[in-house]
Each structure stands twice: as C-alpha cells, then as structure tokens.
Amino acid sequence: MRQKKDYCIMTFATTEDALAMEEFCRQQGRIIPLPGDVAAGCGLCWRMSPEEAQQWKPALQKQKIQGVYTIQMWG
C-alpha cells in the first residue's frame, strides 16, 4: 500500500529559475507542478527529500529560491 511521505519543495519566481535549479542539481530531486495548496510565482517547484535538502542546504543558498515548504505527497 502506498503511503504519503514528507518532501521538501522549493518554489521559484520564474520558470528560468526553476530550470536553473534543475541544471544545478541534476540527480537530486525533480521539477514538479506546484501543488495546489502552495502559492508561488511560476507554477513549478523542485521536490527532494528532507534529508537531501538538508545535505544540499549550503549549495542551495546560491539558487534563486522563492520559498521552501515541507509537505506530504504520494511517493
């Protein structure tokens, strides 16, 4: 049976910023449509596990991230 898991999502003001994040991270996480319960700029967000987000935290500070949220989603 599938269960919801915690994920860290990062939002962006522009699609260009979201795509720059994809280029920066490559293997860790993925771009997904913005969940309906989060309001942000471009409609895309970056999803990664909370553990990955913590590991990448220093490097992520260089990216143009608008907001960071922890939400439950289907894995």
TORMAR-209932 format. One record per residue (C-alpha): residue number from 0; residue in three letters; chain; x, y, z. Coordinates in steps of 0.5 Angstrom, whole numbers, plus 2048, in hexadecimal, padded with zeros to 3 digits. Each point is the difference from the previous one (the first is absolute). Layout:
N
num=NUM, residuo=ALA, cadena=A, x=X, y=Y, z=Z
...
END
This chain:
75
num=0, residuo=MET, cadena=A, x=800, y=800, z=800
num=1, residuo=ARG, cadena=A, x=803, y=807, z=7FE
num=2, residuo=GLN, cadena=A, x=801, y=805, z=806
num=3, residuo=LYS, cadena=A, x=801, y=807, z=7FF
num=4, residuo=LYS, cadena=A, x=807, y=803, z=802
num=5, residuo=ASP, cadena=A, x=803, y=806, z=802
num=6, residuo=TYR, cadena=A, x=803, y=804, z=7FB
num=7, residuo=CYS, cadena=A, x=803, y=807, z=7FF
num=8, residuo=ILE, cadena=A, x=7FE, y=804, z=7FB
num=9, residuo=MET, cadena=A, x=804, y=807, z=7FD
num=10, residuo=THR, cadena=A, x=7FC, y=805, z=7FD
num=11, residuo=PHE, cadena=A, x=802, y=805, z=7FA
num=12, residuo=ALA, cadena=A, x=7FE, y=807, z=7FE
num=13, residuo=THR, cadena=A, x=802, y=7FE, z=7F9
num=14, residuo=THR, cadena=A, x=800, y=7FA, z=7FB
num=15, residuo=GLU, cadena=A, x=807, y=801, z=7FF
num=16, residuo=ASP, cadena=A, x=802, y=800, z=807
num=17, residuo=ALA, cadena=A, x=7FD, y=7F9, z=800
num=18, residuo=LEU, cadena=A, x=803, y=7FE, z=7FA
num=19, residuo=ALA, cadena=A, x=807, y=802, z=803
num=20, residuo=MET, cadena=A, x=7FF, y=7FC, z=806
num=21, residuo=GLU, cadena=A, x=7FE, y=7FA, z=7FC
num=22, residuo=GLU, cadena=A, x=807, y=801, z=7FD
num=23, residuo=PHE, cadena=A, x=804, y=801, z=806
num=24, residuo=CYS, cadena=A, x=7FD, y=7FA, z=804
num=25, residuo=ARG, cadena=A, x=7FF, y=7FB, z=7FA
num=26, residuo=GLN, cadena=A, x=800, y=7FA, z=804
num=27, residuo=GLN, cadena=A, x=7FD, y=802, z=807
num=28, residuo=GLY, cadena=A, x=7F8, y=801, z=7FF
num=29, residuo=ARG, cadena=A, x=7FC, y=802, z=7FB
num=30, residuo=ILE, cadena=A, x=7FC, y=806, z=7FD
num=31, residuo=ILE, cadena=A, x=7F8, y=7FF, z=801
num=32, residuo=PRO, cadena=A, x=7FA, y=804, z=7FF
num=33, residuo=LEU, cadena=A, x=7FF, y=805, z=806
num=34, residuo=PRO, cadena=A, x=7FB, y=7FC, z=805
num=35, residuo=GLY, cadena=A, x=7F9, y=804, z=801
num=36, residuo=ASP, cadena=A, x=801, y=802, z=807
num=37, residuo=VAL, cadena=A, x=806, y=804, z=7FF
num=38, residuo=ALA, cadena=A, x=800, y=806, z=7FC
num=39, residuo=ALA, cadena=A, x=806, y=803, z=7FD
num=40, residuo=GLY, cadena=A, x=803, y=803, z=7F9
num=41, residuo=CYS, cadena=A, x=801, y=7FC, z=7FA
num=42, residuo=GLY, cadena=A, x=7FC, y=7F9, z=802
num=43, residuo=LEU, cadena=A, x=806, y=7FC, z=800
num=44, residuo=CYS, cadena=A, x=803, y=7FD, z=806
num=45, residuo=TRP, cadena=A, x=806, y=7FC, z=802
num=46, residuo=ARG, cadena=A, x=7FF, y=7FA, z=804
num=47, residuo=MET, cadena=A, x=805, y=7FC, z=804
num=48, residuo=SER, cadena=A, x=800, y=7FC, z=807
num=49, residuo=PRO, cadena=A, x=801, y=804, z=806
num=50, residuo=GLU, cadena=A, x=807, y=7FC, z=801
num=51, residuo=GLU, cadena=A, x=802, y=802, z=7F9
num=52, residuo=ALA, cadena=A, x=7FE, y=807, z=801
num=53, residuo=GLN, cadena=A, x=804, y=801, z=807
num=54, residuo=GLN, cadena=A, x=806, y=7FD, z=7FC
num=55, residuo=TRP, cadena=A, x=800, y=805, z=7FB
num=56, residuo=LYS, cadena=A, x=7FE, y=806, z=804
num=57, residuo=PRO, cadena=A, x=807, y=804, z=7FF
num=58, residuo=ALA, cadena=A, x=800, y=7FF, z=7F9
num=59, residuo=LEU, cadena=A, x=7F8, y=801, z=7FF
num=60, residuo=GLN, cadena=A, x=801, y=807, z=803
num=61, residuo=LYS, cadena=A, x=803, y=802, z=7FA
num=62, residuo=GLN, cadena=A, x=7FA, y=7FF, z=7FC
num=63, residuo=LYS, cadena=A, x=7FA, y=805, z=7FF
num=64, residuo=ILE, cadena=A, x=7FB, y=7FC, z=804
num=65, residuo=GLN, cadena=A, x=7FA, y=804, z=802
num=66, residuo=GLY, cadena=A, x=7FD, y=7FB, z=806
num=67, residuo=VAL, cadena=A, x=802, y=7FA, z=803
num=68, residuo=TYR, cadena=A, x=7FA, y=7FB, z=803
num=69, residuo=THR, cadena=A, x=7FF, y=7F9, z=802
num=70, residuo=ILE, cadena=A, x=7FA, y=7FD, z=7FE
num=71, residuo=GLN, cadena=A, x=7FD, y=7F9, z=800
num=72, residuo=MET, cadena=A, x=800, y=7FD, z=7F9
num=73, residuo=TRP, cadena=A, x=7FF, y=7F9, z=7FD
num=74, residuo=GLY, cadena=A, x=807, y=7FD, z=7FE
END
